[in-house]
Amino acid sequence: MTATPNSDAVGQAYVEMALAIEQHQPGTIDAYFGPSSWKAAAEAAGKRPLDELAARARELAAAVSASDWEPQRKHFLSKQVAAMQTSLRLLAGASVPFAAEVEALYDITPVRVDDAVFEEAKRELEGLLPGDGSLNERLRALRKRFEIPLERALELFECAKEETRARTRALFALPAEEDVELRLVKDKPWGAYNWYRGGHRSLIELNTDSPVHVNGMVGLLAHEGYPGHHTEHAIKEQALYEQRGWIEACVLLINAPECVVSEGIATSAAEAIFEEGEMEQWMRAELYPRAGVQDILSLEDTLKIQRASQVLGRVGNNAALMIHVDGQPDDVVIEYLLRYSGRTREEAARNIRFMKDPLFRSYIFTYSYGHDLMKALFAKYGKRAVFERALSEPLTPSGLRAWLSA
């Protein structure tokens, strides 16, 4: 793992460091498509002493700093290595304040959202949602209208996949042989997950612990697949690893700044391929009839509900801070989540499970922060230009902030 500046040994040392951390914390590596011999060697070595890895990480950081790489590549890897160093500190049992953990891992600062923002979104929703009862009950009743039998789910997901794929191919340079497999699963802490396999191929697992809703299918496939996670990974594998020979691009990490950019891409993916209202119109014309579902609301009201619900989606940020900063018990956090969403109690409990997972405890902030950066960049440079760069370049949150202020 000894790195020498100005050579591919730096990239290899980075990959080997990731593989070594994976032995201590399985799941640290989200995807790996580098040499199989490197992975086999890491597995054979097992858990290397953490103090040894910390020393090697310091050497790696110095090697990146001393390299003659182009500034963007160098900046990206320096931020990624800093996150690795934080992961090693946490694995060694260091006490790191939660906000500092988020900043060091993801290159962002976690912010608590004022409950007044959620209350305003609630008031807007209460004026739009049909029916009687609490906001939670009415949201759940509306969701119930879009619930479909599990045996129809895969067929309809495939339909959503083909539409998002066709639109993505028309706009962005996907590798010719790329492909995505869809699979239904159960008992997971997340709603859906893209497992990038390398070779421009992905497996998207769709969690069926909760009922499947047809009105969320297109957005979910855009997020996980086209032009979201799968598209980003396939294009970067081709552009960075295969064409430019950047060795470090063969490994994708969970606890690192690249995740903020990746989630920014994913949470903005539907917007990149559909104009406002266009996705909803397509679902009403093509997907809902297949599912035997009809929307009772006007298109205008549906879009207003979606925007207000997106605001309420940030309640998870506050829930994470309640858990890890305030020390609130689970039942208090569950009630807080239920106050501002259409979640069931079981779904809220699964959210807490996600936020307590050692790998994902601070991950929740990547979604909203990444989305906000992408929205700001869209407004300044346009969706197509921003997405083309984000899908093909090694970017960090601080890099995006610099681009935004340029």
Rosetta blueprint (number, residue, H / E / L):
1 M L
2 T L
3 A L
4 T L
5 P L
6 N L
7 S L
8 D H
9 A H
10 V H
11 G H
12 Q H
13 A H
14 Y H
15 V H
16 E H
17 M H
18 A H
19 L H
20 A H
21 I H
22 E H
23 Q H
24 H H
25 Q L
26 P L
27 G L
28 T L
29 I E
30 D E
31 A E
32 Y E
33 F L
34 G L
35 P L
36 S H
37 S H
38 W H
39 K H
40 A H
41 A H
42 A H
43 E H
44 A H
45 A H
46 G L
47 K L
48 R L
49 P L
50 L H
51 D H
52 E H
53 L H
54 A H
55 A H
56 R H
57 A H
58 R H
59 E H
60 L H
61 A H
62 A H
63 A H
64 V H
65 S H
66 A H
67 S L
68 D L
69 W L
70 E L
71 P H
72 Q H
73 R H
74 K H
75 H H
76 F H
77 L H
78 S H
79 K H
80 Q H
81 V H
82 A H
83 A H
84 M H
85 Q H
86 T H
87 S H
88 L H
89 R H
90 L H
91 L H
92 A L
93 G L
94 A L
95 S L
96 V L
97 P L
98 F H
99 A H
100 A H
101 E H
102 V H
103 E H
104 A H
105 L H
106 Y H
107 D L
108 I L
109 T L
110 P L
111 V L
112 R L
113 V L
114 D L
115 D H
116 A H
117 V H
118 F H
119 E H
120 E H
121 A H
122 K H
123 R H
124 E H
125 L H
126 E H
127 G H
128 L H
129 L L
130 P L
131 G L
132 D L
133 G L
134 S L
135 L H
136 N H
137 E H
138 R H
139 L H
140 R H
141 A H
142 L H
143 R H
144 K H
145 R H
146 F L
147 E E
148 I E
149 P L
150 L H
151 E H
152 R H
153 A H
154 L H
155 E H
156 L H
157 F H
158 E H
159 C H
160 A H
161 K H
162 E H
163 E H
164 T H
165 R H
166 A H
167 R H
168 T H
169 R H
170 A H
171 L H
172 F L
173 A L
174 L L
175 P L
176 A L
177 E L
178 E L
179 D E
180 V E
181 E E
182 L E
183 R E
184 L E
185 V E
186 K L
187 D L
188 K L
189 P L
190 W L
191 G L
192 A E
193 Y E
194 N E
195 W E
196 Y E
197 R E
198 G E
199 G L
200 H L
201 R E
202 S E
203 L E
204 I E
205 E E
206 L E
207 N E
208 T L
209 D L
210 S L
211 P L
212 V E
213 H E
214 V H
215 N H
216 G H
217 M H
218 V H
219 G H
220 L H
221 L H
222 A H
223 H H
224 E H
225 G L
226 Y L
227 P L
228 G L
229 H H
230 H H
231 T H
232 E H
233 H H
234 A H
235 I H
236 K H
237 E H
238 Q H
239 A H
240 L H
241 Y H
242 E H
243 Q H
244 R L
245 G L
246 W L
247 I H
248 E H
249 A H
250 C H
251 V E
252 L E
253 L E
254 I L
255 N L
256 A L
257 P L
258 E H
259 C H
260 V H
261 V H
262 S H
263 E H
264 G H
265 I H
266 A H
267 T H
268 S L
269 A H
270 A H
271 E H
272 A H
273 I H
274 F L
275 E L
276 E L
277 G L
278 E H
279 M H
280 E H
281 Q H
282 W H
283 M H
284 R H
285 A H
286 E H
287 L H
288 Y H
289 P H
290 R H
291 A H
292 G L
293 V L
294 Q L
295 D L
296 I L
297 L L
298 S L
299 L H
300 E H
301 D H
302 T H
303 L H
304 K H
305 I H
306 Q H
307 R H
308 A H
309 S H
310 Q H
311 V H
312 L H
313 G L
314 R L
315 V H
316 G H
317 N H
318 N H
319 A H
320 A H
321 L H
322 M H
323 I H
324 H H
325 V L
326 D L
327 G L
328 Q L
329 P L
330 D H
331 D H
332 V H
333 V H
334 I H
335 E H
336 Y H
337 L H
338 L H
339 R H
340 Y L
341 S L
342 G L
343 R L
344 T L
345 R H
346 E H
347 E H
348 A H
349 A H
350 R H
351 N H
352 I H
353 R H
354 F H
355 M H
356 K H
357 D L
358 P L
359 L L
360 F L
361 R L
362 S L
363 Y L
364 I L
365 F H
366 T H
367 Y H
368 S H
369 Y H
370 G H
371 H H
372 D H
373 L H
374 M H
375 K H
376 A H
377 L H
378 F H
379 A H
380 K H
381 Y H
382 G L
383 K H
384 R H
385 A H
386 V H
387 F H
388 E H
389 R H
390 A H
391 L H
392 S H
393 E L
394 P L
395 L L
396 T L
397 P H
398 S H
399 G H
400 L H
401 R H
402 A H
403 W H
404 L H
405 S H
406 A L
